[in-house]
Amino acid sequence: MRTAAAKKGRNPTFRSDQEERDLSARHCVEESAKDLEDLDIEIRPPRTEQIAQRLHEEDLQVLRSLTSGRGVGHTTLASTVLEEWLARSRSKSKAARRRQVRRPA
């Protein structure tokens, strides 16, 4: 007989979609809530604006080689890198503004 510890972290396999739906109907997420963890993420609305970016040919080749075989396109990688850089820049700007507010006049 398996113990609860042996079962933890194991994903079940299903022979059909119906079998998976039947299991989901018998169980609810609250049963495994103790195993869930909070994620520190920000859900943002879908992107609505587009920009055109010119790159050196070598940089484009590097982008494409980094994404080769990883299931993500080079434009997605470029957008992700840019968004992460902008997020860090915003947090640095907020920290600088907080320091300025604390200084006595």
Summary of the structure (lengths in Angstrom):
residues: 105
radius of gyration: 23.1
end to end distance: 71.3
largest distance: 71.3
contacts: 139
relative contact order: 0.05
helix: 58%
strand: 0%
